[in-house]
Amino acid sequence: LQNVRINPSSISFQMWKDIPVPFYLSVHFFEVLNPKQVLQGAKPVLSQRGPYVYREYRYKTNITFHDNDTVSYLEYRKLFFQPDLSSGTEDEYVVVPNILMLGAAVMMEKLPNILKMLLSGALAGLKQEAFMNRTVGEIMWGYEDPLIDTINTLIPGLLPFKGKFGLFADFNNSNSGLFTVNTGTKNISQVHMVDSWNGLKKVKYWRSSQCNMINGTAGEMWPPFMSPTSLEFYSPDACRSMTLVYEQSGKFKGVPTYRFVAPKTLFANGTDYPPNEGFCPCMQSGIQNVSTCRFNAPMFISHPHFYNADPSLVSAVEGLHPSKDQHGLFLDVHPMTGIPMNCSIKLQLNLYIKKVSGIMQTGNIEPVVLPLLWFAESGSIEGSVLKQFYNNLVLLPLVLDYVQYILLGLSVPLIISAAVLMAVSK
């Protein structure tokens, strides 16, 4: 118990503070092979590109212990491209939707026609098209686009940023918010459980109190002595708490583990799974509308290739092949300590696109949830860290357990002999 508390003297503290596990972010893009035909109403044909792999370093700063058995911190991520692990370079060009233009078009659909006509004219002047050919690096980390200034001028407040736009621009060299979690000093069953995030006990993105709750841990460790049922964590990237369910027991390099996976209800709509009604307005099951926490842009998250989603989402485009082995997420956790041994968290980012009356650049695009990319954050304990973990938290307790039974076995004859001698002496 001493070794799994958040305490500078515990074995797991350094692992918690500066995660020694080599994490990797693998990104797969979906290239649109028939952009001109899509503008005429054809089904999008996609080709998966990548992976583009980045080594991810995580470390905590501003660690502050509080009197109420909690500790607050900021966790930063730094990413470095790994050419030897990637299938391609950041300089490669990929044809993808013009996310800013098509997203803004859907966001403006219910605004007055005059504004839509002004935007359409501005788009023509800027030679903006519905699909763009940009490098992987630009899409990931940002590119300058005069469209940003134009939209900010025409409709102030529609876009909450200026300058460059990139899907992962806020992911690198940034933190995931101020977490305050329990240290487990007074109650070990609460260790790592989130007390607040950015000072909030609940978020305000969703339409029900249950969906707004911040449950579980920050997704790094869990309380010890886990039961084979479920685990929860709050994900700032998904803007919600997520529950994974127990699938099976196993071993990772000699260490006993419980495997937890995503239930089919994770991204189900409110019709198929009523507790998710608070995440609506919903479309088909298997995708979650995250527009309320993504600047009202028509964005959806899902499992890669729409795994575990309504089949209509897969059939609406060509080129997707969902499978559990490639696209299902999992966490392998050592149940005695609550420390993950091996994990791969996978999510897909999707954009809802359609023809918008008054904006001619949207052509005759049929309404479709179009996959943009999917990514996996993966890591496993290895090397000297695995050896230290195994020796201190697996092997040593096992030896002590055996010694306990040996001593108990030796004590039984001694107790019997003492009882006999006492009886004889009487």
Secondary structure, 3 states (H helix, E strand, C coil): CCCCCCCCCCCCHHHHHCCCCCEEEEEEEEEECCHHHHHCCCCCEEEEEEEEEEEEEEEEEEEEECCCCEEEEEEEEEEEECHHHCCCCCCCEEEEECHHHHHHHHHCCCCCHHHHHHHHHHHHHCCCCCEEEEEHHHHHHCEECHHHHHHHHHCCCCCCCCCEECCCCCCCCEEEEEEEEECCCCCHHHCCEEEEECCECECCCCCCHHHHECCCECCCCCCCCCCCCEEEEEECCCCEEEEEEEEEEEEECCEEEEEEECCCCCCCCCCCCHHHHHHCCCCCCCEEECHHHCCCCCEEEECHHHCCCCHHHHHCCECCCCCHHHHCCEEEEECCCCEEEEEEEEEEEEEEECCCCCCHHHCCCCCEEEEEEEEEEEEECCHHHHHHHHHHHHHHHHHHHHHHHHHHHHHHHHHHHHHHHHHHHC
